[in-house]
């Protein structure tokens, strides 16, 4: 199942492993809203069975592999 645009934004913001508070700040939402968006994205990407400490990375890999999100390359994020 595809991600909603907001779920894709949340997963992209979370891809570098920042805390939920930072994900929320990047999106202009609360930590709780960020958590909810990511939880629903994990369900849609079918990674809820992955251990919690590896779930976010598994979701990012699955979303990139399916073409649902793109991550900035190091070249494009360099100043």
DSSP file (Angstrom, degrees, kcal/mol; ACC not computed):
  #  RESIDUE AA STRUCTURE BP1 BP2  ACC     N-H-->O    O-->H-N    N-H-->O    O-->H-N    TCO  KAPPA ALPHA  PHI   PSI    X-CA   Y-CA   Z-CA
    1    1 A X              0   0    0      0, 0.0    45,-0.0     0, 0.0     0, 0.0   0.000 360.0 360.0 360.0 137.0    0.0    0.0    0.0
    2    2 A X        -     0   0    0      1,-0.1     2,-0.2    43,-0.0    61,-0.0  -0.266 360.0-110.8 -72.2 162.3    1.4    3.4   -0.8
    3    3 A X        -     0   0    0      1,-0.1     2,-0.1    60,-0.1    -1,-0.1  -0.581  28.5-111.8 -86.3 152.9    2.2    6.0    1.8
    4    4 A X     >  -     0   0    0     -2,-0.2     4,-2.4     1,-0.1     5,-0.2  -0.461  35.9-106.9 -72.6 159.8    0.2    9.2    2.1
    5    5 A X  H  > S+     0   0    0      1,-0.2     4,-2.0     2,-0.2     5,-0.1   0.893 122.1  49.5 -55.7 -39.1    2.2   12.3    1.2
    6    6 A X  H  > S+     0   0    0      2,-0.2     4,-2.4     1,-0.2    -1,-0.2   0.878 108.9  51.2 -70.7 -36.8    2.5   13.3    4.9
    7    7 A X  H  > S+     0   0    0      2,-0.2     4,-2.6     1,-0.2     5,-0.2   0.908 109.9  50.8 -63.6 -41.1    3.7    9.8    5.9
    8    8 A X  H  X S+     0   0    0     -4,-2.4     4,-2.3     2,-0.2    -2,-0.2   0.900 110.2  49.7 -62.6 -41.0    6.3   10.0    3.1
    9    9 A X  H  X S+     0   0    0     -4,-2.0     4,-2.6    -5,-0.2    -2,-0.2   0.925 111.7  48.4 -62.6 -44.4    7.4   13.4    4.5
   10   10 A X  H  X S+     0   0    0     -4,-2.4     4,-1.8     2,-0.2    -2,-0.2   0.916 112.4  47.7 -63.5 -43.8    7.7   12.1    8.0
   11   11 A X  H  X S+     0   0    0     -4,-2.6     4,-0.8     2,-0.2    -1,-0.2   0.889 112.3  49.4 -66.6 -38.7    9.7    9.0    7.0
   12   12 A X  H >< S+     0   0    0     -4,-2.3     3,-0.7     1,-0.2     4,-0.3   0.917 111.5  49.3 -64.5 -42.6   12.0   11.1    4.9
   13   13 A X  H 3< S+     0   0    0     -4,-2.6     3,-0.4     1,-0.2     5,-0.3   0.816 115.1  45.1 -65.3 -29.8   12.5   13.5    7.8
   14   14 A X  H >< S+     0   0    0     -4,-1.8     3,-2.2     1,-0.2    -1,-0.2   0.530  85.4  96.7 -89.8  -7.5   13.2   10.5   10.1
   15   15 A X  T << S+     0   0    0     -4,-0.8    -1,-0.2    -3,-0.7    -2,-0.1   0.765  77.9  56.5 -59.9 -28.9   15.5    8.7    7.7
   16   16 A X  T 3  S-     0   0    0     -3,-0.4    -1,-0.3    -4,-0.3    -2,-0.1   0.330 117.9-107.2 -90.0  11.4   18.7   10.1    9.3
   17   17 A X    <   +     0   0    0     -3,-2.2    -2,-0.1     1,-0.2    -3,-0.1   0.633  61.7 157.7  83.3  14.7   17.7    8.7   12.7
   18   18 A X        -     0   0    0     -5,-0.3    -1,-0.2     1,-0.1     5,-0.1  -0.313  49.6 -90.6 -69.6 157.7   16.8   11.9   14.5
   19   19 A X    >>  -     0   0    0      1,-0.1     4,-2.0     3,-0.1     3,-0.7  -0.218  37.1-106.7 -64.4 159.2   14.5   11.7   17.6
   20   20 A X  H 3> S+     0   0    0      1,-0.3     4,-2.8     2,-0.2     5,-0.2   0.840 119.9  61.0 -56.7 -34.9   10.8   12.1   17.1
   21   21 A X  H 3> S+     0   0    0      1,-0.2     4,-2.2     2,-0.2    -1,-0.3   0.906 106.8  45.6 -59.5 -40.7   10.9   15.6   18.6
   22   22 A X  H <> S+     0   0    0     -3,-0.7     4,-2.6     2,-0.2    -2,-0.2   0.879 109.7  54.0 -70.8 -38.3   13.2   16.6   15.7
   23   23 A X  H  X S+     0   0    0     -4,-2.0     4,-1.5     1,-0.2    -2,-0.2   0.944 110.8  47.5 -58.4 -46.9   11.0   14.9   13.1
   24   24 A X  H  X>S+     0   0    0     -4,-2.8     5,-2.8     1,-0.2     4,-1.1   0.915 110.8  50.8 -59.8 -44.4    8.1   16.9   14.4
   25   25 A X  H  <5S+     0   0    0     -4,-2.2     3,-0.5     1,-0.2    -1,-0.2   0.900 107.6  53.4 -62.4 -40.6   10.1   20.1   14.4
   26   26 A X  H  <5S+     0   0    0     -4,-2.6    -1,-0.2     1,-0.2    -2,-0.2   0.827 117.7  37.5 -62.7 -30.9   11.1   19.5   10.8
   27   27 A X  H  <5S-     0   0    0     -4,-1.5    -1,-0.2    -3,-0.3    -2,-0.2   0.487 111.7-116.0-100.1  -4.7    7.5   19.0    9.8
   28   28 A X  T  <5S+     0   0    0     -4,-1.1     2,-0.2    -3,-0.5    -3,-0.2   0.833  79.3 108.4  73.0  32.8    6.0   21.7   12.1
   29   29 A X  S   <S-     0   0    0     -5,-2.8    -1,-0.3    -6,-0.2    -2,-0.2  -0.784  73.1 -85.7-131.2 173.9    4.0   19.2   14.1
   30   30 A X     >  -     0   0    0     -2,-0.2     4,-2.2     1,-0.1     5,-0.2  -0.324  36.7-111.0 -78.0 164.9    4.2   17.7   17.6
   31   31 A X  H  > S+     0   0    0      1,-0.2     4,-2.5     2,-0.2     5,-0.2   0.896 120.1  53.5 -58.5 -41.5    6.3   14.7   18.6
   32   32 A X  H  > S+     0   0    0      1,-0.2     4,-2.3     2,-0.2    -1,-0.2   0.890 107.5  49.3 -64.6 -40.7    3.1   12.7   19.0
   33   33 A X  H  > S+     0   0    0      2,-0.2     4,-2.4     1,-0.2    -1,-0.2   0.898 111.2  50.3 -65.5 -39.3    1.8   13.5   15.6
   34   34 A X  H  X S+     0   0    0     -4,-2.2     4,-2.5     2,-0.2    -2,-0.2   0.921 110.1  50.6 -62.8 -43.5    5.2   12.5   14.1
   35   35 A X  H  X S+     0   0    0     -4,-2.5     4,-2.6     1,-0.2    -2,-0.2   0.913 110.6  49.2 -60.2 -43.7    5.0    9.2   16.0
   36   36 A X  H  X S+     0   0    0     -4,-2.3     4,-2.3     2,-0.2     5,-0.2   0.918 110.6  49.6 -63.7 -44.6    1.5    8.6   14.7
   37   37 A X  H  X S+     0   0    0     -4,-2.4     4,-2.0     1,-0.2    -1,-0.2   0.926 113.5  46.2 -60.3 -44.8    2.5    9.3   11.1
   38   38 A X  H  X S+     0   0    0     -4,-2.5     4,-2.7     2,-0.2    -2,-0.2   0.900 109.7  54.0 -67.2 -39.9    5.5    7.0   11.3
   39   39 A X  H  X S+     0   0    0     -4,-2.6     4,-1.8     1,-0.2    -1,-0.2   0.922 110.7  46.2 -60.1 -43.8    3.5    4.2   13.0
   40   40 A X  H  X S+     0   0    0     -4,-2.3     4,-2.3     1,-0.2    -1,-0.2   0.870 111.2  52.7 -67.1 -35.4    1.0    4.3   10.2
   41   41 A X  H  X S+     0   0    0     -4,-2.0     4,-2.2    -5,-0.2    -2,-0.2   0.908 106.6  53.2 -64.8 -40.8    3.8    4.3    7.6
   42   42 A X  H  <>S+     0   0    0     -4,-2.7     5,-2.4     1,-0.2     6,-0.5   0.895 109.3  49.3 -60.8 -39.7    5.3    1.2    9.3
   43   43 A X  H ><5S+     0   0    0     -4,-1.8     3,-1.1     1,-0.2    -1,-0.2   0.938 111.4  48.2 -63.9 -46.1    2.0   -0.6    9.0
   44   44 A X  H 3<5S+     0   0    0     -4,-2.3    -2,-0.2     1,-0.3    -1,-0.2   0.829 114.0  46.8 -65.1 -31.1    1.6    0.3    5.3
   45   45 A X  T 3<5S-     0   0    0     -4,-2.2    -1,-0.3    -5,-0.2    -2,-0.2   0.450 109.9-126.0 -89.7  -0.5    5.2   -0.8    4.6
   46   46 A X  T < 5S+     0   0    0     -3,-1.1    -3,-0.2    -4,-0.4     3,-0.1   0.905  72.6 124.1  57.5  47.9    4.6   -4.0    6.6
   47   47 A X    > < +     0   0    0     -5,-2.4     3,-1.5    -6,-0.1    -4,-0.2   0.203  31.0 106.9-116.8  14.0    7.6   -3.6    8.9
   48   48 A X  T 3  S+     0   0    0     -6,-0.5    -1,-0.1     1,-0.3    -5,-0.1   0.728  75.5  60.9 -65.8 -19.3    5.7   -3.8   12.2
   49   49 A X  T 3  S+     0   0    0     -3,-0.1    -1,-0.3     2,-0.1     2,-0.2   0.634  83.7  98.2 -80.2 -14.4    7.2   -7.3   12.7
   50   50 A X  S <  S-     0   0    0     -3,-1.5     5,-0.2     1,-0.1    -3,-0.1  -0.502  93.7 -91.4 -73.9 140.3   10.7   -5.9   12.7
   51   51 A X    >>  -     0   0    0     -2,-0.2     3,-2.4     1,-0.1     4,-0.9  -0.216  38.6-114.8 -52.7 142.4   12.2   -5.3   16.2
   52   52 A X  H >> S+     0   0    0      1,-0.3     3,-0.7     2,-0.2     4,-0.5   0.822 113.1  58.1 -51.4 -40.5   11.5   -1.7   17.3
   53   53 A X  H 34 S+     0   0    0      1,-0.2    -1,-0.3     2,-0.1     4,-0.1   0.623 117.5  33.6 -71.1 -10.1   15.2   -0.6   17.3
   54   54 A X  H <> S+     0   0    0     -3,-2.4     4,-2.1     2,-0.1    -1,-0.2   0.387  92.0  95.0-119.0   0.1   15.4   -1.5   13.6
   55   55 A X  H <X S+     0   0    0     -4,-0.9     4,-2.5    -3,-0.7     5,-0.2   0.896  82.2  50.8 -64.1 -44.8   11.9   -0.6   12.4
   56   56 A X  H  X S+     0   0    0     -4,-0.5     4,-2.5     1,-0.2    -1,-0.2   0.934 112.4  46.7 -62.3 -45.9   12.6    2.9   11.2
   57   57 A X  H  > S+     0   0    0      1,-0.2     4,-2.5     2,-0.2    -1,-0.2   0.892 112.3  51.1 -63.0 -39.0   15.6    1.8    9.1
   58   58 A X  H  X S+     0   0    0     -4,-2.1     4,-2.4     2,-0.2    -1,-0.2   0.892 110.4  49.4 -64.5 -39.3   13.6   -1.1    7.7
   59   59 A X  H  X S+     0   0    0     -4,-2.5     4,-2.7     2,-0.2    -2,-0.2   0.911 110.5  49.7 -66.5 -42.5   10.8    1.2    6.7
   60   60 A X  H  X S+     0   0    0     -4,-2.5     4,-2.6     2,-0.2     5,-0.2   0.940 112.3  47.9 -62.0 -46.8   13.2    3.7    5.0
   61   61 A X  H  X S+     0   0    0     -4,-2.5     4,-2.7     1,-0.2    -2,-0.2   0.926 113.3  47.8 -59.5 -45.0   14.8    0.9    3.0
   62   62 A X  H  X S+     0   0    0     -4,-2.4     4,-1.9     1,-0.2    -1,-0.2   0.915 113.1  47.9 -63.4 -42.9   11.4   -0.5    2.0
   63   63 A X  H  <>S+     0   0    0     -4,-2.7     5,-2.9     2,-0.2     6,-1.0   0.897 114.0  46.1 -66.9 -40.5   10.1    2.9    1.0
   64   64 A X  H ><5S+     0   0    0     -4,-2.6     3,-1.3     3,-0.2    -2,-0.2   0.936 111.8  51.9 -65.7 -45.8   13.2    3.7   -1.0
   65   65 A X  H 3<5S+     0   0    0     -4,-2.7    -2,-0.2     1,-0.3    -1,-0.2   0.854 112.4  45.8 -59.0 -36.5   13.1    0.3   -2.7
   66   66 A X  T 3<5S-     0   0    0     -4,-1.9    -1,-0.3    -5,-0.2    -2,-0.2   0.469 115.0-116.2 -86.8  -1.7    9.5    0.8   -3.7
   67   67 A X  T < 5S+     0   0    0     -3,-1.3    -3,-0.2    -4,-0.4    -2,-0.1   0.743  79.3 125.6  75.5  22.6   10.1    4.3   -4.9
   68   68 A X  S   <S+     0   0    0     -5,-2.9     2,-0.3    -6,-0.2    -4,-0.2   0.754  76.2  16.3 -86.4 -26.0    7.8    5.9   -2.3
   69   69 A X        -     0   0    0     -6,-1.0     2,-0.4    -9,-0.1    -2,-0.2  -0.969  65.0-149.6-139.1 157.3   10.5    8.2   -1.0
   70   70 A X        -     0   0    0     -2,-0.3     2,-0.4    -3,-0.1    -6,-0.0  -0.981  14.4-143.7-124.7 143.7   13.8    9.5   -2.2
   71   71 A X        -     0   0    0     -2,-0.4     2,-0.1   -56,-0.0   -59,-0.0  -0.815  26.3-104.5-105.3 145.3   16.6   10.5    0.1
   72   72 A X        -     0   0    0     -2,-0.4     2,-0.1     1,-0.1    -1,-0.0  -0.415  36.5-125.6 -64.9 141.5   19.0   13.4   -0.5
   73   73 A X     >  -     0   0    0      1,-0.1     4,-1.4    -2,-0.1     5,-0.2  -0.447  22.6-110.5 -80.5 162.1   22.4   12.3   -1.7
   74   74 A X  H  > S+     0   0    0      1,-0.2     4,-0.7     2,-0.2    -1,-0.1   0.865 119.1  55.5 -62.0 -34.4   25.4   13.5    0.2
   75   75 A X  H >4 S+     0   0    0      1,-0.2     3,-0.7     2,-0.2    -1,-0.2   0.918 108.1  46.8 -63.2 -43.3   26.4   15.6   -2.8
   76   76 A X  H 34 S+     0   0    0      1,-0.2    -1,-0.2     3,-0.1    -2,-0.2   0.709 112.9  49.7 -75.4 -18.0   23.0   17.4   -2.8
   77   77 A X  H 3< S+     0   0    0     -4,-1.4    -1,-0.2    -3,-0.1    -2,-0.2   0.511  87.5 104.1 -96.1  -4.6   23.1   18.0    1.0
   78   78 A X    <<        0   0    0     -4,-0.7    -5,-0.0    -3,-0.7    -3,-0.0  -0.484 360.0 360.0 -74.7 147.3   26.6   19.4    1.0
   79   79 A X              0   0    0     -2,-0.1    -1,-0.1     0, 0.0    -4,-0.1   0.503 360.0 360.0 -67.9 360.0   26.9   23.2    1.4
